Amino acid sequence: MTSIVLYCRPGFEKECGAEIQEKAAWNEMYGYLELKKNQGLVFFHLQVSEHGEALLKKLPLKRLIFTRQWFVTLTEKIDLPDYNRVEAIVESLGKEWQYDDLRMEMPDTNDGKELSKFCRKLAVPLRQGLRKANILTNKKTDFKAEEGGAVLHALFLSGQEVILGFSLADNSSPHVMGIPRLKFPSQAPSRSTLKLDEAFLYFIPREEWDTRLTSGMNAVDLGSAPGGWTYQLVRRGMMVTAIDNGPMAESLMETGQVKHKMMDGFKYLPMKKNVYWLVCDMIEKPQKVAKLMSEWLLDGHCKEAMFNLKLPMKGRYQQVNEDLQTIKDAFAKHQVKYELYAKHLYYDREEVTVHARLI
């Protein structure tokens, strides 16, 4: 049976599964779910085998909130021998396809972390074996997604079990398991800084950084203290107005790029309409934050907004959809064109990150 394997944050398998099943049904493609609880894995077993590749072509990964990475299975679970694992994997693959890259992957669990050492050792001989069999091309592994082609995925459940599959290069994450490995900057005042760093990497195309993430821009950070998100704006050369009743890190204030206003983020409005970025990571009801963000954009107080919506304990997928619909309804009422994406990023926990702008 052909399946789509989806990676998500462990503990969010239910949300990931509900979303893919719903989106597939919109495209008249059906199947049933197999959730690997707390392993960050979802199997969507399709009724029609051809629907696997068809769905990957039709549904943008960027439109899935809880899915980090995905692939269509080429094989069922393969039992590997203790020796000649490379040969066993090569023999399991047909000659119909040629792949531009190989992703060695495993569950995002403590056992999976131990398994990653095994995968690193196997990666080089496996690549060599696949190239020798003309299954893997001789392209560099950093090939450009716009060139097309397919990516081969090897999901190791253990050293003796693997599932093989493929994704489309222009509609999959460039990162193994959809996880960017970012280094925490020692100068940042809190680990929340990684959330905004990942958001910029994910939502803003690198070729547009010179116009959309550049020095000299004005930005506002609502709920800024102690400055984790402000740090990411400052390091990109922006001038930041930080709004929070709590204190900001002295290291940020000493840059001369930050003005700190001690007040409620829901009550602040800029005097001039020269703010490009609005960022917000306030611990507030998501409905309230969604409404505030849409008001800032519609009133022209900012050009782009990056913000987090906190998730409830239950009904998380439904709540996110309701919050996003609040923003869509506000934009539709004013008949404006917009771009709106949401993602449960790797460095998010009980929240999703949303990017919105009028176009």
JODA-V491827 format. One record per pair of residues at least 4 apart in sequence whose ideal C-beta (glycine too) atoms are under 8 Angstrom apart, sorted by the first residue. I is the first residue (numbers start at 1). J is the second residue. If there is no record, write none. Layout:
BEGIN
<<I | J> <I | J>>
END
This chain:
BEGIN
<<1 | 45> <1 | 46> <1 | 49> <1 | 76> <2 | 45> <2 | 46> <2 | 49> <2 | 50> <2 | 51> <2 | 52> <2 | 72> <2 | 73> <3 | 31> <3 | 34> <3 | 43> <3 | 44> <3 | 45> <3 | 46> <3 | 52> <3 | 72> <3 | 73> <4 | 20> <4 | 31> <4 | 43> <4 | 44> <4 | 46> <4 | 52> <4 | 55> <4 | 56> <4 | 70> <4 | 71> <4 | 72> <4 | 73> <5 | 41> <5 | 42> <5 | 43> <5 | 44> <5 | 70> <5 | 71> <5 | 72> <5 | 73> <5 | 153> <5 | 155> <5 | 163> <5 | 165> <6 | 16> <6 | 17> <6 | 20> <6 | 41> <6 | 42> <6 | 43> <6 | 44> <6 | 64> <6 | 67> <6 | 69> <6 | 70> <7 | 40> <7 | 41> <7 | 42> <7 | 67> <7 | 68> <7 | 69> <7 | 70> <7 | 105> <7 | 108> <7 | 177> <7 | 178> <8 | 12> <8 | 13> <8 | 15> <8 | 16> <8 | 40> <8 | 41> <8 | 42> <8 | 66> <8 | 67> <8 | 68> <8 | 344> <9 | 40> <9 | 66> <9 | 68> <9 | 108> <9 | 344> <9 | 346> <9 | 348> <10 | 38> <10 | 39> <10 | 40> <10 | 108> <10 | 109> <11 | 38> <11 | 40> <12 | 16> <12 | 40> <12 | 66> <12 | 316> <12 | 344> <13 | 17> <13 | 35> <13 | 36> <13 | 37> <13 | 38> <13 | 39> <13 | 40> <13 | 41> <13 | 42> <14 | 18> <14 | 35> <14 | 317> <15 | 19> <15 | 65> <15 | 66> <15 | 316> <15 | 317> <15 | 344> <16 | 20> <16 | 42> <16 | 64> <16 | 66> <16 | 67> <17 | 21> <17 | 33> <17 | 35> <17 | 42> <17 | 44> <18 | 22> <18 | 317> <19 | 23> <19 | 64> <19 | 65> <19 | 66> <19 | 67> <19 | 317> <20 | 24> <20 | 33> <20 | 42> <20 | 44> <20 | 64> <20 | 67> <21 | 25> <21 | 31> <21 | 33> <21 | 44> <22 | 26> <23 | 27> <23 | 59> <23 | 63> <23 | 64> <24 | 29> <24 | 30> <24 | 31> <24 | 44> <24 | 51> <24 | 55> <24 | 59> <25 | 29> <25 | 30> <27 | 54> <27 | 55> <27 | 58> <27 | 59> <29 | 46> <29 | 47> <29 | 48> <29 | 51> <29 | 54> <29 | 55> <30 | 46> <30 | 47> <30 | 48> <31 | 44> <31 | 45> <31 | 46> <31 | 47> <31 | 51> <32 | 44> <32 | 45> <33 | 42> <33 | 43> <33 | 44> <33 | 45> <34 | 42> <34 | 43> <34 | 44> <34 | 45> <35 | 41> <35 | 42> <35 | 43> <36 | 40> <36 | 41> <36 | 42> <36 | 43> <36 | 107> <38 | 109> <39 | 107> <39 | 108> <39 | 109> <39 | 112> <40 | 107> <40 | 108> <40 | 109> <41 | 107> <42 | 67> <46 | 51> <46 | 52> <46 | 55> <47 | 51> <50 | 54> <51 | 55> <52 | 56> <52 | 72> <52 | 73> <53 | 57> <53 | 72> <53 | 168> <54 | 58> <55 | 59> <56 | 70> <56 | 72> <56 | 167> <56 | 168> <56 | 171> <56 | 172> <57 | 168> <57 | 171> <59 | 63> <59 | 64> <60 | 64> <60 | 171> <61 | 67> <61 | 69> <61 | 70> <61 | 171> <61 | 172> <61 | 173> <62 | 341> <62 | 343> <63 | 341> <64 | 70> <65 | 317> <65 | 320> <65 | 342> <65 | 343> <65 | 344> <65 | 352> <66 | 317> <66 | 344> <67 | 178> <68 | 173> <68 | 177> <68 | 178> <68 | 179> <68 | 344> <68 | 346> <69 | 105> <69 | 167> <69 | 172> <69 | 173> <69 | 175> <69 | 177> <69 | 178> <70 | 167> <70 | 172> <71 | 151> <71 | 153> <71 | 155> <71 | 165> <71 | 166> <71 | 167> <71 | 172> <72 | 165> <72 | 166> <72 | 167> <73 | 163> <73 | 164> <73 | 165> <74 | 92> <74 | 93> <74 | 94> <74 | 164> <74 | 165> <74 | 166> <75 | 92> <75 | 93> <75 | 163> <75 | 164> <75 | 165> <76 | 163> <77 | 157> <77 | 161> <77 | 162> <77 | 163> <78 | 88> <78 | 89> <78 | 92> <78 | 161> <78 | 162> <78 | 163> <78 | 164> <79 | 160> <79 | 161> <80 | 85> <80 | 88> <80 | 89> <80 | 159> <80 | 160> <80 | 161> <80 | 162> <81 | 85> <81 | 88> <82 | 160> <84 | 88> <85 | 89> <85 | 122> <85 | 126> <86 | 90> <86 | 122> <86 | 125> <86 | 126> <86 | 128> <86 | 129> <87 | 91> <87 | 129> <88 | 92> <89 | 93> <89 | 126> <89 | 129> <89 | 130> <89 | 154> <89 | 162> <89 | 164> <90 | 129> <90 | 130> <90 | 133> <90 | 135> <92 | 164> <93 | 97> <93 | 130> <93 | 133> <93 | 135> <93 | 152> <93 | 164> <95 | 134> <95 | 135> <97 | 135> <97 | 150> <97 | 166> <98 | 134> <98 | 135> <98 | 136> <98 | 137> <98 | 150> <99 | 130> <99 | 135> <99 | 136> <99 | 137> <99 | 149> <99 | 150> <99 | 151> <99 | 152> <99 | 166> <100 | 136> <100 | 137> <100 | 139> <100 | 143> <100 | 147> <100 | 149> <100 | 150> <100 | 151> <100 | 169> <101 | 136> <101 | 139> <101 | 141> <101 | 143> <101 | 151> <101 | 152> <101 | 169> <102 | 123> <102 | 126> <102 | 127> <102 | 130> <102 | 136> <102 | 141> <102 | 151> <102 | 152> <102 | 153> <102 | 154> <103 | 151> <103 | 152> <103 | 153> <103 | 154> <103 | 176> <103 | 177> <104 | 119> <104 | 120> <104 | 122> <104 | 123> <104 | 126> <104 | 154> <104 | 156> <104 | 176> <105 | 119> <105 | 153> <105 | 154> <105 | 155> <105 | 156> <105 | 176> <105 | 177> <106 | 112> <106 | 115> <106 | 116> <106 | 119> <106 | 155> <106 | 156> <106 | 157> <106 | 177> <107 | 111> <107 | 112> <107 | 115> <107 | 157> <108 | 112> <108 | 177> <108 | 179> <109 | 113> <110 | 114> <111 | 115> <112 | 116> <114 | 118> <115 | 119> <115 | 156> <115 | 158> <115 | 159> <116 | 120> <117 | 121> <118 | 122> <118 | 156> <118 | 159> <119 | 123> <119 | 154> <119 | 156> <122 | 126> <123 | 127> <124 | 128> <125 | 129> <126 | 130> <126 | 154> <127 | 131> <127 | 136> <128 | 132> <129 | 133> <130 | 135> <130 | 136> <130 | 152> <131 | 135> <131 | 136> <131 | 137> <131 | 138> <135 | 152> <136 | 152> <137 | 149> <139 | 143> <143 | 147> <143 | 149> <143 | 169> <145 | 169> <145 | 170> <145 | 172> <145 | 174> <146 | 170> <147 | 169> <148 | 168> <148 | 169> <148 | 170> <149 | 168> <149 | 169> <150 | 166> <150 | 167> <150 | 168> <150 | 169> <151 | 166> <151 | 167> <151 | 168> <151 | 169> <151 | 172> <152 | 164> <152 | 165> <152 | 166> <153 | 164> <153 | 165> <153 | 166> <153 | 167> <154 | 162> <154 | 163> <154 | 164> <155 | 162> <155 | 163> <155 | 164> <155 | 165> <156 | 161> <156 | 162> <157 | 161> <157 | 162> <157 | 163> <167 | 171> <167 | 172> <168 | 172> <173 | 177> <173 | 178> <175 | 179> <175 | 180> <175 | 181> <178 | 346> <179 | 346> <180 | 198> <180 | 201> <180 | 202> <180 | 346> <182 | 194> <182 | 197> <182 | 198> <182 | 201> <182 | 347> <184 | 188> <184 | 191> <184 | 193> <184 | 194> <185 | 193> <185 | 231> <185 | 235> <187 | 231> <187 | 251> <188 | 193> <188 | 227> <188 | 228> <188 | 231> <189 | 193> <189 | 226> <189 | 227> <189 | 228> <189 | 231> <189 | 248> <189 | 249> <189 | 251> <189 | 252> <190 | 226> <190 | 227> <190 | 228> <191 | 228> <192 | 196> <192 | 228> <192 | 229> <192 | 281> <193 | 197> <193 | 228> <193 | 229> <193 | 231> <193 | 232> <194 | 198> <194 | 347> <195 | 199> <195 | 228> <195 | 229> <195 | 281> <195 | 308> <195 | 345> <195 | 347> <195 | 348> <195 | 353> <196 | 200> <196 | 228> <196 | 229> <196 | 232> <196 | 279> <196 | 281> <196 | 306> <197 | 201> <197 | 232> <197 | 347> <198 | 202> <198 | 345> <198 | 346> <198 | 347> <198 | 353> <199 | 203> <199 | 306> <199 | 343> <199 | 345> <199 | 353> <199 | 355> <200 | 204> <200 | 213> <200 | 232> <200 | 306> <202 | 343> <202 | 345> <202 | 353> <203 | 306> <203 | 341> <203 | 343> <203 | 353> <203 | 355> <204 | 208> <204 | 209> <204 | 212> <204 | 213> <204 | 355> <205 | 209> <208 | 212> <208 | 213> <209 | 213> <209 | 214> <210 | 214> <212 | 276> <212 | 304> <213 | 217> <213 | 236> <214 | 236> <214 | 237> <215 | 236> <215 | 237> <215 | 238> <216 | 237> <216 | 238> <216 | 239> <217 | 237> <217 | 238> <217 | 239> <217 | 276> <217 | 277> <218 | 238> <218 | 239> <218 | 240> <218 | 241> <218 | 274> <218 | 275> <218 | 276> <218 | 277> <219 | 233> <219 | 238> <219 | 239> <219 | 240> <219 | 241> <219 | 275> <219 | 276> <219 | 277> <219 | 278> <219 | 279> <220 | 240> <220 | 241> <220 | 243> <220 | 268> <220 | 270> <220 | 275> <220 | 277> <220 | 278> <220 | 279> <220 | 302> <221 | 227> <221 | 229> <221 | 230> <221 | 233> <221 | 240> <221 | 241> <221 | 242> <221 | 243> <221 | 244> <221 | 279> <221 | 280> <222 | 243> <222 | 244> <222 | 265> <222 | 266> <222 | 268> <222 | 278> <222 | 279> <222 | 280> <222 | 282> <222 | 292> <223 | 243> <223 | 244> <223 | 265> <223 | 280> <223 | 281> <223 | 282> <223 | 283> <223 | 284> <224 | 229> <224 | 230> <224 | 240> <224 | 242> <224 | 243> <224 | 244> <224 | 248> <224 | 260> <225 | 242> <225 | 244> <225 | 245> <225 | 246> <225 | 247> <225 | 248> <226 | 246> <226 | 247> <226 | 248> <226 | 249> <227 | 231> <227 | 242> <227 | 248> <227 | 249> <227 | 252> <227 | 258> <228 | 232> <228 | 281> <229 | 233> <229 | 279> <229 | 281> <230 | 234> <230 | 240> <230 | 242> <230 | 248> <230 | 252> <230 | 258> <231 | 235> <231 | 249> <231 | 252> <232 | 236> <233 | 238> <233 | 240> <233 | 277> <233 | 279> <234 | 238> <234 | 240> <234 | 252> <234 | 255> <234 | 257> <234 | 258> <237 | 257> <238 | 257> <238 | 276> <238 | 277> <239 | 257> <239 | 258> <239 | 259> <240 | 257> <240 | 258> <240 | 259> <241 | 258> <241 | 259> <241 | 261> <241 | 270> <241 | 275> <242 | 248> <242 | 252> <242 | 258> <242 | 259> <242 | 260> <242 | 261> <243 | 261> <243 | 263> <243 | 264> <243 | 265> <243 | 268> <244 | 248> <244 | 260> <244 | 262> <244 | 265> <245 | 262> <245 | 263> <245 | 264> <248 | 252> <248 | 253> <248 | 258> <248 | 260> <249 | 253> <250 | 254> <251 | 255> <252 | 257> <252 | 258> <253 | 258> <253 | 260> <261 | 268> <263 | 267> <263 | 268> <264 | 268> <265 | 280> <265 | 282> <266 | 284> <266 | 288> <266 | 292> <269 | 301> <270 | 274> <270 | 275> <270 | 301> <273 | 300> <273 | 301> <275 | 301> <275 | 302> <275 | 303> <276 | 302> <276 | 303> <276 | 304> <277 | 302> <277 | 303> <277 | 304> <277 | 305> <277 | 306> <278 | 293> <278 | 296> <278 | 297> <278 | 301> <278 | 302> <278 | 304> <278 | 305> <278 | 306> <278 | 307> <279 | 305> <279 | 306> <279 | 307> <280 | 289> <280 | 292> <280 | 293> <280 | 305> <280 | 306> <280 | 307> <280 | 308> <281 | 307> <281 | 308> <282 | 289> <282 | 308> <283 | 310> <284 | 288> <284 | 289> <284 | 310> <285 | 289> <285 | 310> <286 | 290> <286 | 309> <286 | 310> <286 | 311> <286 | 319> <286 | 320> <286 | 323> <287 | 291> <287 | 322> <287 | 323> <287 | 326> <288 | 292> <289 | 293> <289 | 307> <289 | 308> <289 | 309> <289 | 310> <289 | 323> <290 | 294> <290 | 309> <290 | 323> <290 | 324> <290 | 326> <290 | 327> <290 | 354> <291 | 295> <291 | 326> <291 | 330> <292 | 296> <293 | 297> <293 | 305> <293 | 307> <293 | 327> <293 | 354> <293 | 356> <294 | 298> <294 | 326> <294 | 327> <294 | 330> <294 | 331> <294 | 356> <295 | 299> <295 | 330> <296 | 301> <296 | 302> <296 | 305> <297 | 301> <297 | 302> <297 | 305> <297 | 331> <297 | 338> <297 | 356> <297 | 357> <297 | 358> <298 | 330> <298 | 331> <298 | 334> <298 | 336> <298 | 358> <303 | 357> <303 | 358> <304 | 355> <304 | 356> <304 | 357> <305 | 354> <305 | 355> <305 | 356> <305 | 357> <306 | 353> <306 | 354> <306 | 355> <307 | 353> <307 | 354> <307 | 356> <308 | 348> <308 | 351> <308 | 352> <308 | 353> <308 | 354> <309 | 320> <309 | 323> <309 | 342> <309 | 351> <309 | 352> <309 | 354> <310 | 350> <310 | 351> <311 | 316> <311 | 319> <311 | 320> <311 | 350> <311 | 351> <311 | 352> <312 | 316> <312 | 319> <315 | 319> <316 | 320> <317 | 321> <318 | 322> <319 | 323> <320 | 324> <320 | 342> <320 | 352> <321 | 325> <322 | 326> <323 | 327> <324 | 328> <324 | 340> <324 | 342> <324 | 354> <325 | 329> <326 | 330> <327 | 331> <327 | 340> <327 | 354> <327 | 356> <328 | 332> <328 | 340> <329 | 333> <330 | 334> <331 | 336> <331 | 338> <331 | 340> <331 | 358> <336 | 358> <337 | 358> <337 | 359> <338 | 356> <338 | 357> <338 | 358> <338 | 359> <339 | 355> <339 | 356> <339 | 357> <339 | 358> <339 | 359> <340 | 354> <340 | 355> <340 | 356> <341 | 354> <341 | 355> <341 | 356> <342 | 352> <342 | 353> <342 | 354> <342 | 355> <343 | 348> <343 | 352> <343 | 353> <344 | 348> <344 | 352> <344 | 353> <345 | 352> <345 | 353> <348 | 352> <348 | 353>>
END
